[in-house]
Amino acid sequence: MSPLLIISCIGLYFGGLLLIAYLTSKNSTAESYFSGNHTSPWYAVAFGMIGDSLSGVTYISVPGKVGGANFSYLQLVLGYFVGYFIISKVLLPIYYKMNLVSIYTYLETRFGRHTQKQAHSFLYYLVF
């Protein structure tokens, strides 16, 4: 494959993403982004949560990890199930009751702006 064709495909892909973002973001706010205006069907939220927890690295590396670790990776999958259950039964009702859109807005409401910024900084440096 020629490098020009590859770069063209990448450019078209990102251009398409920008076009979709532009067309779907009219009259949108940060709250509508995070909450879906409370109109998203359950299956869309479920697919979003699973898609959010997966990445290209996970998709490529997991089969090798499973084969090399004698299926001990299954514990992580079971942990996802338990975590999603806790989120749906504990956190989401709190978010809806307090009209929150993220854990950071909860921290700001409950403990103040300083704690919210500290939690964000901690998570940012933990990830990067």
Contacts in CASP RR format, 6 or more apart in sequence:
PFRMAT RR
TARGET T0000
AUTHOR 0000-0000-0000
METHOD contacts of the structure
MODEL  1
MSPLLIISCIGLYFGGLLLIAYLTSKNSTAESYFSGNHTSPWYAVAFGMI
GDSLSGVTYISVPGKVGGANFSYLQLVLGYFVGYFIISKVLLPIYYKMNL
VSIYTYLETRFGRHTQKQAHSFLYYLVF
30 101 0 8 1.000
31 101 0 8 1.000
34 101 0 8 1.000
34 102 0 8 1.000
35 101 0 8 1.000
38 96 0 8 1.000
49 84 0 8 1.000
49 87 0 8 1.000
53 80 0 8 1.000
62 73 0 8 1.000
65 73 0 8 1.000
66 73 0 8 1.000
66 74 0 8 1.000
91 103 0 8 1.000
94 100 0 8 1.000
94 106 0 8 1.000
95 101 0 8 1.000
95 106 0 8 1.000
98 106 0 8 1.000
98 109 0 8 1.000
100 106 0 8 1.000
100 109 0 8 1.000
103 119 0 8 1.000
104 116 0 8 1.000
104 119 0 8 1.000
104 120 0 8 1.000
105 116 0 8 1.000
107 115 0 8 1.000
107 116 0 8 1.000
107 119 0 8 1.000
108 115 0 8 1.000
108 116 0 8 1.000
END
